[in-house]
């Protein structure tokens, strides 16, 4: 095998390692959902505190993503990726060993910090390892397939582990994966960082943006419990706005800002983040409401509900692969627009669910349509989010799109859950539950339509066409360390 062939093979093996790490991160956001009732009984959670097994992870993950991406640029992407893996694995170990609700919630919060370190570092390693164009499109197609199917796989795996060896394994399954991945990373991934002469770390910017994002996510995930008009929600949103405003002022004055505002001058990058936020808002909650409909209305057990996601997961994988080919031929804007239209169509179809529904009649069709939309949307929005970004800011760009999707997911779930609850109230009547879910899916379809409009108006045709030209260039072989 020639040296060039070995280098190519090594890059793709490295991609597999990075995708496994990202898969575990996405998986962990959904894997505990099916296990929550069992965990609640085992650790004596109150009804109000049980959602924090999920929220604690989402809170720190969303809050620290931007910081994690920028730190990766400054001190080394491989180093931050490995540190995130180890922290994630150790937090998972202690999560499974938890004997009280407080211990588990704390472990989940630390898991989120680990995820916020490794996820943007991994994506920025992908974008700096593979040249912009056809090769990077293929790599991001694999990335999109793995990330997109992780949520569906988490529901299935969570049910199997909970009913099998026990809920602890929902956390312990991460430990060997994380530690093994961290151990072999140095042999596959070259270290890379920003080569800027200015090595100053913007501590004030880091504290203000992390605090602002964390408070924003906390306010959103707890809004339905505390009340949207409550003093707590209003105060938290106000504090978040103040911190993010202070962050903007700090960044304009810093000699080495955490987020150089020049990146927002790239219209396609800014537009991609808006679309990413709306995609997260429309889709993350889809899994939540499908699961509730299957279990609370159709009477599925955890295993059957998990297995019902298999066609959706497979469709995401296939669609992401197709999307990675299409963006090279027609550009990322048409593919992203098609994806958002399909997501809107799938959610609109889901809004027609019936109280005496069936898997074939009410779930399979819209699941497949939404899954193809997700695959078609996730790959091009990731490509657009790093289009034209210099290598030394790839971690920042990766952290931004991850943050947009996570904050969007928290916002979408909070808003759609509030819409659903306003219809359902405290009722357990399947007919009323179905009407509530119907309202949530309809609102989700509306958010997806906003994402389509944002794609058409904010993503530049010129950048999309330029990307197709890059895809036709001969592939250069970057160095691998």
Order of alpha helices (4+ residues) and beta strands (2+ residues): alpha-alpha-alpha-alpha-alpha-alpha-alpha-alpha-alpha-alpha-alpha-alpha-alpha-alpha-alpha-alpha-alpha-alpha
